[in-house]
Amino acid sequence: MVQINDNIAEVAQQIIDMGILTKKSYDDCQHIGAAIISECDCIMSWNFKHIVNIKTIRGIRAITNLKGCKPIEILNPTVLLESEE
């Protein structure tokens, strides 16, 4: 569990300011911000509308680069279901 703090709120606002997501998706912005600030390796989500899409993935990559943060992968859970043949 991660508590929302000023650093997470700053990243969430940056996501909105850069036009990656809108204020309507502030919870999603906080989710992404928490993952970035917590240095998670990836975000797994079924939310294709706001999180797992090329615009968000590229935007989040830009934010992590600008802030000097660890890169984060944004993936859908089906990647875990792929079997080796």
C-alpha positions in Angstrom: 0.0 0.0 0.0 1.3 3.4 -1.0 0.2 6.7 0.7 -0.3 9.5 -1.7 2.3 12.2 -1.0 3.4 15.5 -2.6 5.8 13.7 -5.0 3.0 11.4 -6.3 0.6 14.3 -6.6 3.3 16.3 -8.5 3.7 13.5 -11.0 -0.1 13.1 -11.3 -0.4 16.8 -12.1 2.4 16.6 -14.6 0.6 13.8 -16.4 -2.4 16.2 -16.7 -0.3 19.2 -17.6 1.4 17.3 -20.4 -2.0 16.3 -21.8 -1.4 12.6 -21.3 -4.6 12.2 -19.3 -7.3 14.6 -18.1 -8.4 15.8 -14.7 -11.3 13.3 -15.0 -8.7 10.5 -14.8 -7.0 11.9 -11.7 -7.2 8.5 -9.9 -5.4 6.9 -12.8 -2.8 9.7 -12.7 -2.2 9.0 -9.0 -1.9 5.3 -9.7 0.8 5.9 -12.3 2.5 8.5 -10.2 2.6 6.1 -7.2 4.2 3.4 -9.4 6.8 5.8 -10.7 7.7 7.3 -7.3 7.8 3.8 -5.7 10.2 2.7 -8.5 8.0 -0.2 -9.6 9.2 -2.2 -12.6 5.8 -2.2 -14.3 2.1 -1.3 -14.1 -0.3 -4.2 -15.0 -3.7 -2.9 -16.0 -6.8 -3.9 -17.9 -7.5 -0.1 -18.3 -6.9 0.2 -22.1 -8.8 3.5 -22.3 -6.5 5.5 -19.9 -3.4 3.5 -19.0 -2.4 0.7 -21.4 -2.3 2.6 -24.7 0.4 4.1 -26.8 -0.3 7.8 -25.9 0.0 7.1 -22.2 3.0 4.7 -22.5 4.9 7.3 -24.6 3.9 10.1 -22.3 4.9 8.3 -19.1 8.2 7.4 -20.8 8.8 11.1 -21.4 8.0 12.0 -17.8 10.3 9.4 -16.3 13.1 10.6 -18.6 12.5 14.2 -17.8 12.4 13.5 -14.0 15.4 11.2 -14.1 13.2 8.4 -12.7 13.5 4.7 -13.3 11.7 3.7 -16.5 8.5 1.8 -16.0 6.7 -0.7 -18.2 3.0 -0.4 -18.8 1.5 -3.8 -19.7 -1.7 -5.7 -19.9 -2.0 -8.8 -17.8 -2.3 -11.1 -20.8 1.5 -11.0 -21.0 1.6 -13.2 -17.9 -0.6 -15.8 -19.6 1.6 -16.4 -22.6 3.0 -19.9 -22.5 6.2 -21.2 -23.8 5.8 -23.6 -26.7 
